[in-house]
Each structure stands twice: as structure tokens, then as C-alpha cells.
């Protein structure tokens, strides 16, 4: 990449009319910066033996260690702290400037806690409270379900346009992130209101308020990852997720899937490792 000389900067033999600069290192803020950083990180991880997932490019594994990354924040999962510490040391020795923050208490807005039996619990109460503060103005009522069962949302072209006291698209964005991390029970309701973000009507705004009232009643509920995994083959990961709180009997099983060109589904072959018993959070300054 090349750039013009900044104003008032001159070289020995000329100025910006005669010379340009060639960048020798990545600059923060450039549109290529994210891609350059990702390529550099993937190169370093592969150099110490990590393989990148075919399905999710943010997931890497080596032997019994899993590494997930979001921009410059990452989580290592493994069976013991010594192995994880050794891997982090190898990354540092490969010229990656990273900070070991120990066992994670939060990651990209998700609160993480580990119980005595080794179960990891995940929740996002801060985000839920932010949504409630944005959407519900002094209303103490709550809802038992995330959407009205008697109303099917559609365009409502004859209804008044949405003129609520909150930003519709901002609320949808927060709800969408929440539904895809720790609150999958609101996913359908969020999908319905998201479809009308370009031209929301009064009914669509009321649907968002309904979701917020449901979250107010269930803000203490998240999910937990159990140490006990079912026997499985040809899957990248099959964690058992147990809902925390009053719905402790509910369970969901997740697996990373993809569709082939002919519409058939396939799963990525899994490395041989059991459920992680420890984890480390790292950050690149």
C-alpha cells in the first residue's frame, strides 16, 4: 500500500510532488486493516499447529485445544491450564503481542461463570437491561411469551408509521445479537420485527415492546454448557445447552452444519477431544 507524504513533510530529494510512501506495516483505521490482521493471526496459529475450521473461520483447534477469536479477543479451551499456558507462550514467542487475562469472566458482552460441577453458565443481563431502558418507559408490566400468539406480523401498510420513543433499528440490532448468543427463545420474534426495519409501523414497535417486557420477566435466564457430552461422530461440536432458571428442564443440542451445492447437509469431521475443563481469555493490545 502507498500513501502521499503528509503536509509539511519533505524528503532530502523532494516533496509530495516527487515522492510517495510505501507502508511497511499495517495501519489502524485502513479498510484493509482487519483483513491484514486476520491473515497474520491465522498464519501464526497455523505455524504452531492449529487447524482452521472449514465451517466457522473463527474457530481453530489443535489436539485437545479449541481456540475461538472475535477481532482481537480470543478464548482458549482445553483440559488443563498448563497446556493452555504453553500454547499462549508459543504464540508470544512467534511475535504475537497478546495479553493472557486468565479464566474469562466475560467475552464480547457475554458474562461467563463456572459452577462447582464444572458447568459454564452464560448470560447477558447488562444488554437486556439496556434494551429494557431503551424500549420500556416506566412500564412495570411483563409478558410470559416473547410475542403475541394472536397476531401475525405483516407490513400493516394502512397503519400509522412507527413514532416510538426509541430507535427501531438500534433495538432490533441489540435484540438480534441477544437472540444469537444467550436468548435463542426470542429468535423467531426478533426475526419478525427485523423484517420491517426499513418501514416500521405502529404494530411493529409494539411487538418490540412486547419482546422487551418478556425479557424483563426472564432477564435472569441464560444457558449453561454441561460437562457431559453425548457420544457423537462426524461433528465439530455437540455441546448440551441447558437453560438456566425456571426452564431448567429445557435442552437444546447444537452442531455446526453446512449445505452442499446439491442441498444436502454435511458436518465437519471432529478432532478427538472431550469437553473442556478450563479456559483462558487473551487479547491483542
C-alpha positions in Angstrom: 0.0 0.0 0.0 1.2 3.5 -0.8 0.3 6.9 0.6 1.1 10.6 -0.2 3.5 12.4 2.1 1.7 14.2 4.9 1.6 18.1 4.6 4.9 19.8 5.6 6.8 16.6 5.4 9.7 16.6 2.9 12.4 14.2 1.9 16.0 15.0 1.2 15.5 15.0 -2.5 12.0 16.4 -2.9 8.4 16.7 -1.5 5.0 15.2 -2.1 5.1 16.2 -5.7 8.1 13.9 -6.3 7.7 11.1 -3.8 5.1 8.8 -2.1 5.5 6.5 0.9 5.3 2.7 0.8 3.8 1.3 4.1 5.9 -1.4 5.7 3.4 -2.2 8.4 -0.4 -2.3 8.9 -2.1 1.0 9.9 -5.1 1.0 12.2 -8.1 2.5 10.5 -7.3 1.4 7.0 -10.1 -0.5 5.3 -7.6 -3.4 4.7 -6.5 -3.4 8.4 -8.9 -6.1 9.6 -8.1 -8.5 6.8 -4.4 -7.9 7.2 -4.6 -8.6 10.9 -6.7 -11.8 10.4 -4.3 -13.2 7.8 -1.4 -12.5 10.1 -3.1 -14.2 13.1 -4.2 -17.2 11.0 -0.6 -17.6 9.7 0.8 -17.6 13.3 -1.8 -20.1 14.6 -1.1 -22.5 11.7 2.6 -22.2 12.3 2.2 -23.7 15.8 -0.1 -26.5 14.6 -3.6 -25.1 14.7 -6.1 -26.0 12.0 -8.9 -23.7 10.9 -12.5 -24.9 10.9 -14.0 -25.4 7.4 -17.4 -24.2 8.6 -16.6 -21.3 11.0 -13.4 -19.5 10.1 -13.2 -18.0 13.7 -12.7 -21.5 15.2 -9.3 -23.2 15.4 -8.2 -26.5 17.0 -5.1 -28.4 17.8 -5.2 -31.8 19.6 -7.5 -31.3 22.6 -7.4 -27.4 22.4 -10.1 -25.2 20.8 -9.5 -21.5 20.1 -12.2 -19.0 19.1 -11.5 -15.4 18.1 -13.5 -12.3 17.6 -11.4 -9.5 16.0 -8.6 -9.2 18.7 -10.3 -11.1 21.6 -9.9 -14.8 21.8 -10.7 -17.8 24.1 -8.7 -21.0 24.5 -10.5 -24.1 25.8 -8.6 -27.2 26.9 -8.3 -29.9 29.5 -5.6 -28.3 31.8 -4.2 -24.8 32.5 -0.5 -25.9 31.9 -1.3 -26.8 28.2 -3.1 -23.6 27.6 -0.3 -21.6 29.2 2.2 -23.4 26.9 0.2 -22.6 23.8 -0.1 -18.9 24.8 3.7 -18.8 25.4 4.3 -20.2 21.9 2.1 -17.5 20.4 4.1 -14.9 22.2 7.4 -16.5 21.0 6.1 -16.2 17.5 6.0 -12.4 17.9 2.2 -12.1 18.6 1.8 -9.4 21.3 -1.0 -10.9 23.4 -2.2 -10.5 26.9 -3.3 -13.5 29.0 -6.3 -12.5 31.0 -6.8 -15.8 32.7 -10.2 -17.5 33.1 -12.8 -15.4 31.4 -15.5 -13.6 33.3 -17.0 -12.1 30.1 -16.5 -12.3 26.3 -17.9 -9.9 23.7 -20.6 -8.8 26.1 -21.4 -12.3 27.4 -21.0 -13.0 31.2 -19.3 -16.3 31.8 -19.2 -18.1 35.2 -18.1 -21.6 36.2 -20.0 -23.6 38.8 -18.5 -26.2 41.2 -19.6 -29.1 39.0 -17.6 -27.7 36.0 -20.7 -26.3 34.2 -20.2 -23.0 32.4 -23.1 -20.5 32.6 -23.7 -17.7 30.1 -25.9 -14.6 30.4 -26.2 -11.0 29.1 -28.1 -9.1 31.8 -26.4 -5.8 31.0 -27.6 -6.0 27.4 -31.1 -7.0 28.5 -31.2 -4.0 30.9 -30.0 -1.7 28.1 -32.8 -2.9 25.9 -35.4 -2.5 28.6 -34.2 1.0 29.4 -34.4 2.0 25.7 -37.8 0.5 25.0 -39.9 0.4 28.1 -40.6 3.8 29.6 -41.8 3.4 33.2 -43.9 0.3 32.4 -43.8 -2.3 35.2 -45.8 -5.0 33.3 -44.1 -8.1 31.9 -45.1 -10.7 29.4 -44.8 -14.6 29.7 -44.0 -15.1 26.0 -41.9 -13.1 23.5 -44.7 -12.4 21.0 -48.5 -12.1 20.8 -49.8 -15.5 19.8 -53.0 -13.9 18.4 -51.2 -11.6 16.0 -49.2 -12.4 12.8 -47.0 -9.5 11.9 -47.1 -8.2 8.3 -46.5 -4.9 6.5 -49.5 -3.1 8.0 -49.4 -0.5 5.2 -52.6 1.2 6.3 -51.4 1.7 9.9 -49.6 4.8 11.2 -45.8 4.8 10.9 -43.8 3.9 14.0 -43.2 7.0 16.1 -42.0 5.5 19.3 -39.6 6.9 21.9 -36.7 4.6 20.9 -34.6 3.9 17.8 -36.3 1.0 16.0 -33.2 -0.3 14.1 -31.0 0.1 17.2 -33.4 -2.0 19.2 -33.6 -4.7 16.5 -29.8 -4.8 16.4 -29.5 -5.4 20.1 -32.2 -8.0 20.1 -30.7 -9.8 17.2 -27.3 -10.1 18.9 -29.0 -11.2 22.1 -31.1 -13.9 20.4 -28.0 -15.4 18.7 -25.9 -15.6 21.8 -27.8 -16.4 25.1 -31.5 -15.9 24.3 -32.5 -18.2 21.4 -36.1 -18.3 22.7 -36.7 -14.8 21.2 -35.1 -15.6 17.8 -38.4 -16.0 15.9 -40.0 -12.9 17.4 -36.9 -10.8 16.6 -36.8 -12.1 13.1 -40.3 -11.0 12.6 -39.7 -7.4 13.7 -36.4 -7.2 11.8 -38.2 -7.8 8.5 -39.8 -4.4 8.7 -36.9 -2.3 9.8 -37.0 -0.3 6.6 -40.6 0.9 7.1 -41.8 0.1 10.6 -45.4 0.7 11.6 -47.0 1.1 15.0 -47.7 -2.6 15.4 -44.0 -3.4 14.8 -43.0 -1.1 17.5 -45.5 -2.6 19.9 -44.0 -6.0 19.0 -40.6 -4.8 20.1 -42.0 -3.5 23.4 -43.6 -6.9 23.9 -40.3 -8.7 23.5 -38.7 -6.2 25.9 -41.4 -6.9 28.5 -40.7 -10.7 28.1 -37.0 -10.1 28.6 -37.8 -8.1 31.8 -39.5 -11.2 33.2 -36.8 -13.6 32.1 -33.6 -11.5 32.4 -32.2 -14.0 35.0 -32.3 -16.8 32.4 -29.4 -17.7 30.3 -27.9 -21.1 29.3 -25.3 -23.4 30.6 -22.8 -25.8 28.8 -22.7 -29.1 30.6 -19.5 -31.2 31.0 -21.4 -34.3 30.0 -21.5 -34.7 26.2 -23.4 -37.3 24.2 -21.5 -39.8 22.1 -21.3 -38.4 18.5 -19.3 -38.8 15.4 -18.5 -36.5 12.4 -19.5 -33.3 14.2 -17.4 -30.3 15.0 -19.0 -29.8 18.4 -22.2 -31.0 20.1 -22.5 -29.2 23.4 -25.6 -29.8 25.5 -27.1 -26.4 26.4 -29.3 -26.2 29.5 -31.4 -23.2 30.1 -30.7 -21.5 33.5 -33.6 -20.6 35.7 -37.2 -21.7 35.8 -36.8 -23.5 32.5 -34.1 -25.9 33.6 -35.9 -28.9 32.0 -35.4 -27.4 28.5 -32.4 -28.6 26.5 -31.0 -27.9 23.1 -28.3 -29.6 21.1 -26.2 -27.6 18.6 -24.0 -28.8 15.8 -22.1 -26.9 13.2 -23.7 -27.7 9.8 -23.3 -26.5 6.2 -25.2 -27.2 3.0 -23.6 -28.7 -0.1 -24.2 -27.4 -3.6 -26.8 -30.1 -4.1 -28.7 -29.0 -1.0 -27.5 -31.9 1.1 -26.2 -31.2 4.6 -22.8 -32.3 5.9 -20.8 -31.9 9.1 -17.2 -31.3 9.5 -15.2 -34.2 11.0 -14.3 -33.5 14.6 -10.9 -33.7 16.3 -10.8 -36.1 19.1 -11.2 -34.1 22.3 -13.6 -34.2 25.3 -15.4 -31.4 27.0 -13.1 -28.5 28.1 -12.4 -28.2 31.8 -10.6 -24.8 31.7 -10.3 -21.8 29.5 -8.2 -18.7 29.1 -9.1 -15.3 27.6 -6.5 -13.5 25.5 -6.4 -10.0 23.9 -4.1 -8.4 21.4 -3.4 -4.8 22.6 
